[in-house]
Every structure is written in C-alpha cells, then in structure tokens.
Amino acid sequence: MTSTPPPGTVRVADLPPERQRELHAMMRDSTPLHRLLALEMVEIGERHAVLSMPVRPEAFNSTGNLHGGAIATLIDVAAGTAAARGSGFQPGEQSLVTADLHVRYLGRPHGDTVFARAEVLKAGRRLVIVECRVTDVEDRVIAAADFSMMIVPLRRPLRPVDGATPTDPDL
C-alpha cells in the first residue's frame, strides 16, 4: 500500500485523530460484523476505497485459516464504499445494494493484515461495476473479485437501529 494515490485521495492515517476516531466509529460501531472483523478504512478517493482487516482468530474457519466469508465481507464493504463515492448515489434519497459478488480465492495471506482495494470501473444510473483485489502485507494477491451494486429507491431497514438516520448508507 505504498503507491502514490490518485489526486483527491485521503489517507486516514493523515487525518487529525478526532476525524480518525469518527471514521472508526462509522465503520465499526454501526455494524457489529465490521467490529467483529475489525475492518478499518485506510484510504478513500473519488472512485476507490482501501480497507484493511487483521488476520486473527475471529476471522478464521474451523481449520484455522482465514475464512472466505470474512474475505468476501471485506470485499463487499470496500467495493460498496467505492461504489458510493464513485457514482451518482444520493444518501438519504437512495439505497445501495449488492447485486452480484464473484470472488476468486487465489492464496493464503502472509502476515497479520489483508487489504482490499476497490475501484469503480463503470458507474451507470442504476448499476455500478467495481473491481477489487485483496492483498497481504507482502503485496501478494490472495483474492480478486468482480462486484456490482445497484442504486435503488430508499429502503427502510428490516429492523430499526438506535442512532441510524435515513441518510446513513446501506453498506
């Protein structure tokens, strides 16, 4: 994750501590699964997002390896974040929903963290196409995914959550 970011990119580590805490709260506090997997925003741009996830027992399968579902969740959140940023999505007026996710698992990670970099390939009026790669700390690709998200009329939650507002993205 040492490459030069595109213009308009914000690296979370470069933000003031208070803003970093706000982003952590947004990412984890509103979604228990994100908290369980310890997902963190690393970088966000106009058409991309980079998230990290530690390789730890909460994300392991029964054989002690990183669970494919944990990797798919990391991809879903990174790609959904990129889609929200790189499309005409209007929070509070529309919802974003995953239409399709195809993951190719290519290897086991080395090290204690994996990173998902998602980039919008095409954003139409309703369908947003995103490509995502998951790498380890050695920059080895461990998964690659094709992702599509639909922009739909605002959906009401199945179960209201304390503190949620209609303008919160459905990620």
C-alpha positions as CSV (number, residue, x, y, z in Angstrom):
1,M,0.0,0.0,0.0
2,T,2.9,2.4,-0.7
3,S,2.0,3.5,-4.2
4,T,1.2,7.2,-4.9
5,P,-2.6,7.7,-4.5
6,P,-4.7,9.4,-7.2
7,P,-5.5,13.1,-6.7
8,G,-8.3,13.7,-4.3
9,T,-7.4,10.7,-2.2
10,V,-7.5,10.9,1.6
11,R,-5.3,8.6,3.7
12,V,-7.0,8.0,7.0
13,A,-3.6,7.9,8.9
14,D,-3.0,11.5,7.7
15,L,-6.2,12.9,9.2
16,P,-6.4,14.5,12.6
17,P,-7.0,12.0,15.5
18,E,-10.6,13.2,16.1
19,R,-11.5,12.6,12.4
20,Q,-9.9,9.1,12.5
21,R,-12.0,8.3,15.6
22,E,-15.1,9.4,13.7
23,L,-14.3,7.1,10.7
24,H,-13.6,4.2,13.1
25,A,-16.9,4.7,14.7
26,M,-18.7,5.0,11.4
27,M,-17.1,1.8,10.2
28,R,-17.4,-0.4,13.3
29,D,-19.9,1.0,15.7
30,S,-22.9,0.9,13.4
31,T,-22.3,-2.6,12.1
32,P,-21.4,-5.4,14.5
33,L,-19.9,-7.6,11.8
34,H,-17.4,-4.8,10.8
35,R,-16.5,-4.6,14.5
36,L,-16.0,-8.4,14.8
37,L,-13.7,-8.4,11.8
38,A,-12.0,-5.1,12.9
39,L,-12.4,-3.6,9.4
40,E,-10.7,-0.3,9.0
41,M,-10.7,2.4,6.3
42,V,-7.2,3.0,5.1
43,E,-7.8,5.3,2.1
44,I,-10.7,6.8,0.2
45,G,-10.8,8.6,-3.1
46,E,-13.3,9.8,-5.7
47,R,-13.6,6.3,-7.3
48,H,-11.8,3.9,-5.0
49,A,-11.5,2.7,-1.4
50,V,-8.9,0.7,0.5
51,L,-9.8,-1.1,3.7
52,S,-7.8,-3.4,6.0
53,M,-8.7,-6.4,8.1
54,P,-6.4,-8.1,10.6
55,V,-5.8,-11.8,10.1
56,R,-7.0,-13.1,13.5
57,P,-9.0,-15.9,15.1
58,E,-12.3,-14.0,14.8
59,A,-12.0,-14.3,11.0
60,F,-10.8,-17.9,10.9
61,N,-12.6,-21.0,9.7
62,S,-12.7,-24.4,11.5
63,T,-9.3,-25.3,10.1
64,G,-7.6,-22.2,11.5
65,N,-7.3,-20.4,8.1
66,L,-8.8,-17.0,7.1
67,H,-12.5,-17.7,6.3
68,G,-13.6,-17.0,2.7
69,G,-16.7,-15.3,4.1
70,A,-14.5,-12.8,6.1
71,I,-12.6,-12.0,2.9
72,A,-15.9,-11.6,1.0
73,T,-17.2,-9.2,3.6
74,L,-14.0,-7.2,3.4
75,I,-14.5,-7.0,-0.4
76,D,-18.2,-6.2,-0.1
77,V,-17.5,-3.2,2.3
78,A,-14.6,-1.9,0.2
79,A,-16.4,-2.2,-3.1
80,G,-19.6,-0.7,-1.6
81,T,-17.7,2.2,-0.3
82,A,-16.0,2.8,-3.7
83,A,-19.4,2.5,-5.4
84,A,-21.0,5.1,-3.0
85,R,-18.1,7.5,-3.8
86,G,-17.7,6.9,-7.5
87,S,-21.4,7.0,-8.6
88,G,-24.4,9.3,-8.6
89,F,-25.6,7.7,-5.3
90,Q,-27.6,10.2,-3.2
91,P,-27.6,9.2,0.5
92,G,-31.0,9.8,2.2
93,E,-32.8,9.5,-1.2
94,Q,-31.5,6.2,-2.4
95,S,-30.0,2.9,-1.1
96,L,-27.1,0.9,-2.5
97,V,-27.5,-2.8,-2.5
98,T,-25.1,-5.5,-3.6
99,A,-26.4,-7.1,-6.9
100,D,-23.5,-9.5,-7.6
101,L,-20.2,-10.6,-6.0
102,H,-17.9,-13.1,-7.5
103,V,-14.7,-13.8,-5.6
104,R,-11.7,-15.9,-6.8
105,Y,-9.6,-17.1,-3.9
106,L,-6.0,-17.2,-5.0
107,G,-3.9,-18.0,-2.0
108,R,-3.4,-17.7,1.8
109,P,-2.1,-14.5,3.2
110,H,1.3,-14.0,4.7
111,G,1.4,-11.6,7.7
112,D,-1.1,-10.2,10.0
113,T,-3.2,-7.9,7.8
114,V,-5.0,-8.1,4.5
115,F,-6.0,-5.1,2.3
116,A,-8.9,-4.7,-0.1
117,R,-8.5,-2.1,-2.8
118,A,-11.8,-1.5,-4.7
119,E,-12.0,0.7,-7.8
120,V,-15.1,1.7,-9.8
121,L,-14.8,0.5,-13.4
122,K,-18.2,2.0,-14.6
123,A,-21.0,3.8,-12.9
124,G,-24.3,3.9,-14.7
125,R,-27.6,5.4,-13.5
126,R,-28.5,2.3,-11.6
127,L,-25.6,-0.2,-11.8
128,V,-22.1,0.4,-10.5
129,I,-19.3,-2.1,-11.5
130,V,-16.4,-2.4,-9.2
131,E,-13.2,-4.4,-9.3
132,C,-11.5,-5.4,-6.1
133,R,-8.2,-7.1,-5.2
134,V,-7.2,-8.4,-1.7
135,T,-3.5,-8.4,-0.9
136,D,-1.4,-9.3,2.1
137,V,1.4,-7.4,3.7
138,E,3.8,-8.7,1.1
139,D,1.5,-7.3,-1.7
140,R,0.6,-10.8,-2.9
141,V,-2.9,-11.0,-4.4
142,I,-4.9,-13.5,-2.3
143,A,-8.3,-12.8,-3.8
144,A,-9.8,-10.9,-6.7
145,A,-13.4,-10.0,-7.2
146,D,-15.9,-8.6,-9.6
147,F,-18.7,-6.7,-7.8
148,S,-21.8,-4.9,-8.9
149,M,-24.0,-2.7,-6.8
150,M,-27.5,-1.3,-7.7
151,I,-28.7,2.2,-6.8
152,V,-32.4,1.7,-5.8
153,P,-35.1,3.8,-4.1
154,L,-34.6,4.4,-0.4
155,R,-35.1,1.1,1.5
156,R,-36.4,1.2,5.1
157,P,-34.5,-1.1,7.5
158,L,-35.7,-4.6,8.4
159,R,-35.1,-3.7,12.0
160,P,-34.5,-0.1,13.0
161,V,-31.2,0.5,14.7
162,D,-30.7,3.1,17.5
163,G,-28.9,6.1,16.2
164,A,-29.4,5.3,12.5
165,T,-30.6,8.0,10.2
166,P,-32.2,7.9,6.8
167,T,-29.1,9.4,5.3
168,D,-26.8,6.6,6.5
169,P,-25.5,4.5,3.6
170,D,-26.8,0.9,3.4
171,L,-23.3,-0.7,3.5
